[in-house]
C-alpha cells in the first residue's frame, strides 16, 4: 500500500518569499514618502495607499512614479495612471510586476 506523505502543521504561517519587485517597491515607498523604517515591510496586498497614507498626497505621486521608473527600469505612460493604481499596495505591486515583465 502506498501512503501519502505526512504533513505537520507547526502553527507558524509562512509567507511566500517576496519578489525582487516587491522588495524594491517597498524600498521606493519608504524612501520617497519618508516612511518609518520597517513600515512598508508590514504592508499587505490590501494596505491602502493614496487616501490612506498621509505621506502619499497628490504632490508625492509624481515623485513616486518617477522613482518607480528609475529604479524598476520601466516606463509609465500617463494613460496608465488612475485611481485604482494607487489604491492599495497590491494593485501598485501588480502593476509594477506587469510592467517589468513587458518585453
C-alpha positions as YAML, in Angstrom:
chain: A
units: angstrom
residues:
- id: 1
  name: UNK
  ca: [0.00, 0.00, 0.00]
- id: 2
  name: UNK
  ca: [1.30, 3.47, -0.89]
- id: 3
  name: UNK
  ca: [0.76, 6.16, 1.69]
- id: 4
  name: UNK
  ca: [0.72, 9.87, 1.15]
- id: 5
  name: UNK
  ca: [3.50, 11.72, 2.92]
- id: 6
  name: UNK
  ca: [2.56, 13.17, 6.27]
- id: 7
  name: UNK
  ca: [2.44, 16.88, 6.73]
- id: 8
  name: UNK
  ca: [2.70, 18.60, 10.05]
- id: 9
  name: UNK
  ca: [1.30, 21.96, 10.97]
- id: 10
  name: UNK
  ca: [3.69, 23.96, 13.07]
- id: 11
  name: UNK
  ca: [1.28, 26.74, 13.88]
- id: 12
  name: UNK
  ca: [3.50, 29.23, 12.06]
- id: 13
  name: UNK
  ca: [2.13, 30.93, 9.00]
- id: 14
  name: UNK
  ca: [4.82, 31.04, 6.35]
- id: 15
  name: UNK
  ca: [4.63, 33.92, 3.90]
- id: 16
  name: UNK
  ca: [5.76, 33.23, 0.37]
- id: 17
  name: UNK
  ca: [9.12, 34.76, -0.47]
- id: 18
  name: UNK
  ca: [8.81, 38.28, -1.77]
- id: 19
  name: UNK
  ca: [9.74, 39.01, -5.34]
- id: 20
  name: UNK
  ca: [12.54, 41.39, -6.22]
- id: 21
  name: UNK
  ca: [9.91, 43.88, -7.42]
- id: 22
  name: UNK
  ca: [8.08, 43.62, -4.10]
- id: 23
  name: UNK
  ca: [11.24, 44.37, -2.12]
- id: 24
  name: UNK
  ca: [12.23, 47.24, -4.42]
- id: 25
  name: UNK
  ca: [8.75, 48.77, -4.30]
- id: 26
  name: UNK
  ca: [8.73, 48.70, -0.50]
- id: 27
  name: UNK
  ca: [12.14, 50.44, -0.52]
- id: 28
  name: UNK
  ca: [10.91, 53.05, -3.01]
- id: 29
  name: UNK
  ca: [7.83, 53.80, -0.91]
- id: 30
  name: UNK
  ca: [9.97, 54.14, 2.22]
- id: 31
  name: UNK
  ca: [12.49, 56.45, 0.55]
- id: 32
  name: UNK
  ca: [10.10, 58.65, -1.44]
- id: 33
  name: UNK
  ca: [7.45, 59.02, 1.25]
- id: 34
  name: UNK
  ca: [9.85, 59.16, 4.18]
- id: 35
  name: UNK
  ca: [8.09, 56.28, 5.93]
- id: 36
  name: UNK
  ca: [9.35, 54.98, 9.25]
- id: 37
  name: UNK
  ca: [11.93, 52.24, 8.90]
- id: 38
  name: UNK
  ca: [10.10, 48.91, 8.61]
- id: 39
  name: UNK
  ca: [6.66, 50.43, 7.99]
- id: 40
  name: UNK
  ca: [6.46, 49.32, 4.35]
- id: 41
  name: UNK
  ca: [7.60, 45.81, 5.27]
- id: 42
  name: UNK
  ca: [4.30, 45.41, 7.11]
- id: 43
  name: UNK
  ca: [2.21, 46.27, 4.06]
- id: 44
  name: UNK
  ca: [-0.09, 43.57, 2.75]
- id: 45
  name: UNK
  ca: [-1.78, 43.49, -0.65]
- id: 46
  name: UNK
  ca: [-4.80, 45.18, 0.97]
- id: 47
  name: UNK
  ca: [-2.87, 48.04, 2.60]
- id: 48
  name: UNK
  ca: [-4.38, 51.28, 1.37]
- id: 49
  name: UNK
  ca: [-2.05, 53.83, -0.19]
- id: 50
  name: UNK
  ca: [-3.49, 57.00, -1.72]
- id: 51
  name: UNK
  ca: [-6.02, 58.43, 0.71]
- id: 52
  name: UNK
  ca: [-4.79, 56.16, 3.48]
- id: 53
  name: UNK
  ca: [-1.16, 57.16, 3.88]
- id: 54
  name: UNK
  ca: [-0.91, 60.86, 4.72]
- id: 55
  name: UNK
  ca: [2.58, 60.89, 3.19]
- id: 56
  name: UNK
  ca: [1.18, 59.88, -0.22]
- id: 57
  name: UNK
  ca: [-0.59, 63.03, -1.32]
- id: 58
  name: UNK
  ca: [-1.05, 64.37, -4.83]
- id: 59
  name: UNK
  ca: [2.35, 66.08, -4.69]
- id: 60
  name: UNK
  ca: [4.13, 62.83, -3.77]
- id: 61
  name: UNK
  ca: [2.54, 60.80, -6.58]
- id: 62
  name: UNK
  ca: [4.78, 62.26, -9.30]
- id: 63
  name: UNK
  ca: [7.91, 61.59, -7.23]
- id: 64
  name: UNK
  ca: [6.81, 58.05, -6.51]
- id: 65
  name: UNK
  ca: [6.10, 57.26, -10.17]
- id: 66
  name: UNK
  ca: [9.40, 58.81, -11.27]
- id: 67
  name: UNK
  ca: [11.35, 56.74, -8.75]
- id: 68
  name: UNK
  ca: [9.49, 53.61, -9.83]
- id: 69
  name: UNK
  ca: [10.50, 54.28, -13.44]
- id: 70
  name: UNK
  ca: [14.14, 54.86, -12.47]
- id: 71
  name: UNK
  ca: [14.63, 52.03, -10.00]
- id: 72
  name: UNK
  ca: [12.46, 49.41, -11.68]
- id: 73
  name: UNK
  ca: [13.64, 50.33, -15.19]
- id: 74
  name: UNK
  ca: [10.10, 50.75, -16.50]
- id: 75
  name: UNK
  ca: [8.19, 53.43, -18.41]
- id: 76
  name: UNK
  ca: [4.83, 54.51, -17.02]
- id: 77
  name: UNK
  ca: [2.54, 56.15, -19.58]
- id: 78
  name: UNK
  ca: [0.18, 58.92, -18.49]
- id: 79
  name: UNK
  ca: [-2.88, 56.91, -19.55]
- id: 80
  name: UNK
  ca: [-1.86, 54.05, -17.22]
- id: 81
  name: UNK
  ca: [-2.24, 56.19, -14.12]
- id: 82
  name: UNK
  ca: [-5.64, 56.07, -12.46]
- id: 83
  name: UNK
  ca: [-7.14, 55.87, -9.00]
- id: 84
  name: UNK
  ca: [-7.01, 52.08, -8.88]
- id: 85
  name: UNK
  ca: [-3.26, 52.04, -9.48]
- id: 86
  name: UNK
  ca: [-2.53, 53.74, -6.15]
- id: 87
  name: UNK
  ca: [-5.49, 52.30, -4.25]
- id: 88
  name: UNK
  ca: [-3.53, 49.58, -2.47]
- id: 89
  name: UNK
  ca: [-0.05, 48.15, -2.18]
- id: 90
  name: UNK
  ca: [-1.26, 45.04, -4.01]
- id: 91
  name: UNK
  ca: [-2.54, 46.99, -7.01]
- id: 92
  name: UNK
  ca: [0.67, 49.03, -7.25]
- id: 93
  name: UNK
  ca: [2.80, 45.89, -6.94]
- id: 94
  name: UNK
  ca: [0.77, 44.03, -9.60]
- id: 95
  name: UNK
  ca: [1.20, 47.00, -11.94]
- id: 96
  name: UNK
  ca: [4.97, 47.18, -11.30]
- id: 97
  name: UNK
  ca: [5.43, 43.44, -11.83]
- id: 98
  name: UNK
  ca: [3.44, 43.54, -15.07]
- id: 99
  name: UNK
  ca: [5.49, 46.48, -16.34]
- id: 100
  name: UNK
  ca: [8.76, 44.72, -15.52]
- id: 101
  name: UNK
  ca: [7.57, 41.61, -17.38]
- id: 102
  name: UNK
  ca: [6.94, 43.56, -20.59]
- id: 103
  name: UNK
  ca: [9.47, 42.91, -23.36]
...
